[in-house]
Amino acid sequence: MSVGNVDGKTFAGMLLTGAHHLANNAKTIDALNVFPVPDGDTGTNMNLTITSGAKAVQDTDSEEVGVLAAAFAKGLLMGARGNSGVILSQLFRGFAKALEGQKDLTAGKLANALDAGVKSAYKAVMKPVEGTILTVAKDAAAAAVEKSKTEADPIELFRYVVKAAKESLSRTPDLLPVLKEVGVVDSGGQGLVTVYEGFLAALTGEQLPVEVQHGKMENLVSAEHHKQAQDFLDTADITYGYCTEFMVKFEADKLQENPFDEQAYREELDGRGDSLLVVADEDVVKVHIHTEYPGEVMTYSQAFGSLINMKIENMREQHAAIVGTKEKKERNQHAIVTVAMGEGVKALFENLGANVVISGGQTMNPSTQDIADAIKTANADSVYILPNNKNIIMAAEQAAKMAEVQAFVVPTKTIPQGMRSLLAFDATQSPDSNAEAMKDAISQVKSGQVTHAVRDTTIEGVSIKEGQFIAIQESKIIAAASDAEEALELLLEQMVSEEDELITVIRGEDAEDTDDRLEDFVEGTFPEAELEIHEGNQPVYTYLVAVE
């Protein structure tokens, strides 16, 4: 590579190294969540999103920058999860558009592409918030455009970009008071800086930290394997039937005879299956692969050491059990797609009339592709999508735009809002009338949650200790307590007014059987209100509460 010219091979290396560096740091980025609750998922969402883009790059034969950028952007779009993932996909959508037809990359082209990405992302977000990933991207792009006027070397330009991005990230608490209150920088902005650090390392040849962090391998496996059950392919279409995971503990005597080369090892396994992930350090290599002959993969791997932590799953049987073997249904006029976690919550939505329930929610946001597939499976002329989580709305909107049928996103942010909106659906009404009625229904219910704190903090005047239970009304923390039931009672005292008639409590998978205590509390405190208790089996939230 000469000064002023990044060829396609180097550019591909930038994209892949950026994705790899983000994967290594996903847990750290998750930990920057403002709320001290176990649902920090920005790093996970960005990791899953960019891994989809990286796979698209790996599957592209071209060495033209424009073609590679387009593949990366398409992969990001289809794999986008959560707001941070969607914004990341939009940044690189604009980036790729600016590089159409380009065979190489100069400092000027790079600066213009970064700037185009920012414009695309801001346009995609209805109400941009400063102090977020958007701000970091904007400041970095502005620095690139200004620097490109005097700097022709893309390496030096990108050093400047990374420096500007880091400085912008450090300023995010000054733009978002809640970040300053909690003492963190913006998690999405940190994710983008991490990606840019990877890009720079690929340009300079510098080595990023390669030690296997606790949980890192599992994050990488999640990127390719732990998809939603709603991938909706036919069981017969699964080419490689066995999900195979194992680790090889290196042995010195075997390595003497067969030296281990990670790239050569990866290339060898690549011909034996798909969804391949290989992560190695000095002591072990971890492998995830979908293959038809897991024994052959393991036998080959034993040449470098002993096998440990082996797991093989028959994906054809799993898929058949999940989706069943259903005959194709007649096309419906209307269908409802909703997102939910927990078998009980899923059953509640199905009983209320949901046609497709995507398994997902906090910590496991479905991707644009997952939602697009669900729309197809719904097999209807008009489809109404209930995300039930603010972090899924943007992915739902992208999926709706891609749909070949009329698709409406009802911007539900909570499970109670989704349930109330679903009740407003009337099959005798027109699609537009239904969409409007379902949106109006959102304001007719109050939502609450009880979960546990994962760290000490003080937020919105509430002092919280790690391990306490937190009461949240809508998106505001209102109280902390030593046990979940006390937190629930404090929550209900804030939520329920004299005009309210119905209190619905959905118990999570870690909720204890304290129905008698709850019934006595509601009867004594809100004698005019009716109480319904359901088993939701949802993770993360001990209780979900709806008040109407």
N, C-alpha and C positions, 0 to 999 in steps of 0.2 A: 504493500500500500504506500503510495506516495502522498506527500503533503497535499491537502486539498482534494483528495479523492478517496472515498471509502467504497470498496468494491462490494459486490453482493455477498460474497462469502463472509467478509468481515461484518457486514450489516446483519446477516443471519446470526452470527456469533453474538452480536450486541443484544438482539432480541432474546436469544436463548439464555445468555448469561444474566440478563435482567430478570427473566422469569425464575431462574435457579436461585438467584440471590434473594428474591422475594419469598420463595418457598422456604429458604433457610431461616427467614426472619418473621414468618407469619405469626408465630406464637407471641413474639415480642410486640408486634403491631396489635394483635388482639388485646393484649394487656393494657393498651392505651385507652380502652373504652372509658368514657366519662363516668357512666353509672357503675358502681362497684358490684355489679351483678354478673352472674356466670353466663352472659350472652354476648361477650365481646367477640365480634366475628368479622371485623373489617379486614384483618390480615388473611383470614381464611377465605373470605369472599374474593379478595383481590388475587390470592394465590390460585384459587380454582379458576378464576376468569383468565388470568394470564397463562396458566398452564394449557388451557384450551387453545390460546393463541400460539403458544410455543409448539404444540403438537401440529397445528396447521402449517407452521413454518417447516417443521421436520418432514412433513408429507409433501412439500413443494420441491420440485426438481429444479426450477429456475434459479439462476444466480443474478437476476436483475432486481435491483433495489425496489422498484415499483411493484413488481409481482410479489415479492416477499412481504412488503408492507401491506399489500392488499390481503394476502392470505392471513397474516397476523391479525389484521383488523377484523376480518370475517370470523376467525376463530374466537377472538375476544367477544364479539357481538353474540355469537351463539352460546358461548359459555358464561356470559355475564351473570353474576349473582350479587344481589344487594345493590344499594345505591353506589357504593364505592366501586363495585365491579362494572356497573353500567356507565358511570362517569369515566372510568378508565377506558372502557371500550369506545366511548365517544371521543376521547382525546386522540386515540389512535385511528379512529375512523377519519377524522379531519386530517391527521398526520399522513395517512395513506393516500387520501384524495390529492393532497399537494404533491405527492411523489409519483403519481400516475405517469407511466411511460419512461421513468428515469432508470437508467442502467447503473448509475453510481450515485454517490452522495458527496456533495461538497459542503463546506461550512455554510454557505448561503442557502443551499437547498435545505439543510438540516434546520437552520433557524426559521425559515419560512414554514417548514412542515410543523415544527413545534407551535408556531403561532397559529397556523390553520387548525391544529388540534384543539387549542384553547377556544377558538371561536366556535368550533363544532360543539364542544362540551357545554359552553355557556348557553348556546342556543337550545340544547337538549334539556336543560334544567329550567323548569318553569320559574322557580324563585331561587336564583343562585344565592348562596350564603358565603360571605367572605370569612376567611379564617379556616378554610377547609382545603381539600385537595385542589379545588378550582383555583384558589388563590396561589398556591404553590406552583401549579402549572402555569398560571398567567405570569407570575413574576419571573419564573425561569425562562419562559418564552420571550418575554420582553427583554431580558438580559441577553438572550441569544441574538435577537434581531439587532440590538444596539452593537453588540460585540462583533457581529458579522460584517459590519461596515469597515472594520480595520483588521480583522483576523481572518485569514484564509485557511488556516490549519484546523480541520474539524476536531482534532484531539484537544487542542488548546481551547477551542470554542466550547467543547463539552465540559472541560474542566471548569470553565466559567459558569456553565449552566448548572452543574452540580453545586457549585459554591452558592449561586443565587438561590437555588431551590432550598438548600439547607438554611440559609439566612431567612428566607421567607417562612420556612417551617418554624423557626425559632420565634417568629413574630405572631404566629397564629393565636397564642393565648391573649395577645393584646387586642385581637379582633373579635374573639369569641370569649366573653367573660367567664362562661362556664368552664372553659379549658383552664383559665388562670385560677379559678376557684379550686379546681380539683388538682391542679399542678401537673398537667400533661400537655403535650402538643397534639395537634390533630392527627388522628390515626391514619386517615386516608392520605394526608399530606406526607406522613412518614412512609407510607407504602410507596408513593410515587418517588420520593427521594431514594428509597431502596432500589427501585427499578433503575433509576438514572445512575446510581452507583454501579450497578451491574453493567449498564451500557458503557460507562467510562472504562471499567476494568477490561472489557473486551477490546476496546480501542487501544488501550495502553499496554495490554498484556500483563497487567498487574494481577497478582493473585488475591482473591478474596478469601476470607476465612473459610476453611473447608471442614473443620471439625464437625462431626455429627452431633447436633444439639438434641437434647432429650425431646422426643416428639417430632423431630424434623422428618424422619422417614415416614412416620404415620401421616403427616400432612401431605407429603408427596403422593403416598398411596391414595389418599382421599381424592386427590385431583383427578385421578383416572378411574378409580374403582367405585368409590362410595357414592354413586349417582343415585338419583331418586328412583323409586320403583317404577315411576311413570316414564320410563324410556320408551315404552310402547312398541318395541319391535316384536315381530313374531318370534316365538321360541325357535322355530325351525331356521330362522335367519342367523342364529348365533354360530359363527364360524368356528371359534375356539371355545370349547365348552367348559374348561376348567380354570377357575380363578385360583392361581397358585402363588403363594407367598412363602418365602423362607429366607433364612440368613445363612451365610457361609462364614464360619469362624476360621480365619486363615490359619494354616499350619505350616511352619517353617520348612519342614522336609518336603512337603508337596510343592511349596512355592519355589524351592530350589530347582525342582524338576520342571515345574510349569509356572514361570513368573506371571503374576497377575497384571494385566493391562486393562483398566476399566473400559476404555473405549472399544478395544477389540472384543472384550467380553460382551459389552452391550450390543455390538454389531452381530455377534454370533447368535445371541438370544433373539435379536430382532427378527431373524428369519424363522423363528419357531413359534411366533404368536403375535399378539398385539397388546395394546395398553401396557407397554413395557415401561417399568421404572427400575433403575439401578442406582443405588446410592452406596458409596464405599468410603471407608476410612482406613486407617492402618491395620485395624484388627478384624473388621468384618465387612461384608457386602450384603446389603439387603436387596431382595428382588421381589418385584410384583409383576406378574405376566398372566395374560389370558392365553392359554395354549391347549392344544388338543392332546398333547402327550407330556404331562407333567413329569413323568418318570424320566424321560429323556433329558429334560432341562436339568433336573436334579442330578442325574448321573454325570452329565457334563460338568456341572458345578463342583462336584466332589473332587475334581482334580486339583482344586485350590485349598481344600480344607474340609471340615466336618459340617454337616447340615444341622441347623438348630431352628427352633420356632417355626416349624413347618405347618402350613395350613392349605388344604385343597378343598375347593367347593365346586360342586356341579352346578354351573350357572343355568343350564337348561332346566334342571329340576326346580331350581330356585325361581326362575322366571315363570315357569308354568304354574307354580304354586301361588305366585304373587298376582299375576294377571289372569290366570285361568285360561281355558280354551273356550272362548266365547264365539258364537256365531255372529256374523256381521249383522248389526241391528239396522232397522229401517231408519232413514234420516229423520231427525226431529226438527221441529220448527224452532224450539228454544232449548238451550242447555246451560247449566251453571257449572263453572269450574271454580273450585275454591282450594285454599291451602290450609293445612292443619297438621299439627303434631299430636300424637297420642291416639291409640285405637278408639278410646271413648269419645274423644272430640270428633274424630273422623265419622264415627257412627251417628253422632248428633247431627252433623251436617247432612249425612246421607238420609237420615230420617226426615230432615226438613226439606229434602228434595234436590240436593246437590247431585249432579250426574257424574262428575269426576272430582275426586279429592286427591290433590297432590300432597304427598307426604313431605312436609317441610315447615319451616317457620324460623324462629330465632335460633341462631347458630347453624342452621342448615337451610339457607335460602335457596329455593329452586332457581335454576338458570332460565334465561330467555328461551333456550331450546326446550327445557322441560315444560314450560308453560305453552309454548307453541305446539308441542306434541300433544298436550292435554286438550288443546282447542280442537285439534284434528280428531282425537279420540272421541270427543263429545259428539261429533257427527251431527251437527245442527246448523241451521241457516243463521241463527243469531246466538251468540255465546256471551255470557256475562261472567266476568272474572272477578273474584273476590280475593285479593291478596292477603288480607288480614294481618298485615305487618307493613309498617311504613317503609321498611327496607326492601320490600319486594315490589312495590308499586311501579317503579321505573322499569324493572324487567318485564312486568306484566304489560306495560304500555308498549314496550318494544315488540313483544310477542303479538300484541293486538294489531300493530301496524303491519306485521308480516303476514297476518292471517288472510286466508283466501275467502273467509266468510266475514259477516258483520260481527265484530267483537267489541264489547264495551268493557272498560275497566271501571269497576265501582271501587273507589279508593278507600276501602276499609283498612284500618290500621290495627284493629284488635279482633280477637275471636268473637267477643260479644257484638261488635259492629257487623261482622260478617253474618252472624246468625240473625240479627235484626233485619239486615238488608235482604237476606234470603226470604224472610217471612213476608216482605213487601212485594215479592214477585207474584205476578198474576198472568197466567198463561193465556188469558183471553185478551190481554192488552197488546198494543203494538210494541216493537222492540224499543223505540225511543221513549215511550211512556214508561215502560218497565225500568229502563236504565235510570230515568229521572226519579222514579218512585224509590228505587233501591238506594240511590244516592241521598235522597231526602231522609231516608230511614236511619242513616248513620247518626244523625243528631238526636235521635229519639231514645238512645241508650247511653248510659254512663258505664265506663269500663275501668276495672281495677285489677291489680295483680299483687301477689305475694311471692317473693323469692328470697334468696339468701345472699348476703354480702360476701364478696370474695376478698375484700381488703378494707382497712380502716380509711375513712374519709369523712369530710364534712361537706355537704352539698345542700344548697337552698335552705340553710339554717338547721338542717338535721344532722346531728352527729351520729356516725355509724361505725360500729366495730365489726371486724371480720367475724363471720359466723352468725351474726344477727340476722333476723328476718326483716325484710323491708316491705313496707306498704306503699304501693304506687297507684295513684289515681291518674288516669290517662297517661301522661308522660312525666308527671311530677311526683317526686318522692315526698311523702307526707309524714312518715313515721318509721321508726325502727324498734324492734322488740326482741326479747330473748327467745320467744317461741313463735311458731307460725300462727297458732290460733290467736294469740294476743295481737299479732300484727293484723290478722284478718279482722278482728273486732275493732281495732283502731281505724282500719280502712273503712269499714261499714259505717262507723260513727261519722266519718267525714262525707261519705258518698250519699247516704240515704237521707232524704228529706220527707216531710210530712205528706207530700203529694205522691210519693213513690208507692207503687202497689206490688211490685214483684222483685224479689232478690234471687238471682240465680248464682250458685256457687259450683264451680267445676273443679273437682279435686284432682291434683297431680299425682304422678307416680310415687312421690315421696311423702304424700299427705298421710297422717295418721288417722285412725278411725275415731274422730271426735265429734260425730254428728250430733250426739245428745247435747254436748256443750254448745254447739253452734245453734241448735234449735232453741235451747233455753235462752241464749243471748238474744236472738232475733225476736222471740216471743215477748221477752221482757223489755226490750229496747224499742222495737218497732212493731207494736201489736197489730197495726193495720196492714202490715205487709205480709205477703205470702212468700214462703221460702221453698226453693227447689234446689236439690243437691244432686249433681251428676258425677259419675266417675269418668274423668277425662283421660287419665293415665298420661298426661302430657309431661315432658321433661322440663327442667329449668324452673317452671312456675308451680309452686306448691298449691296455689289457688288462683283461679281466674274468676272474676266477679262481674256480673252484669246487673245493673239496677235500672228499672223502668218504672 
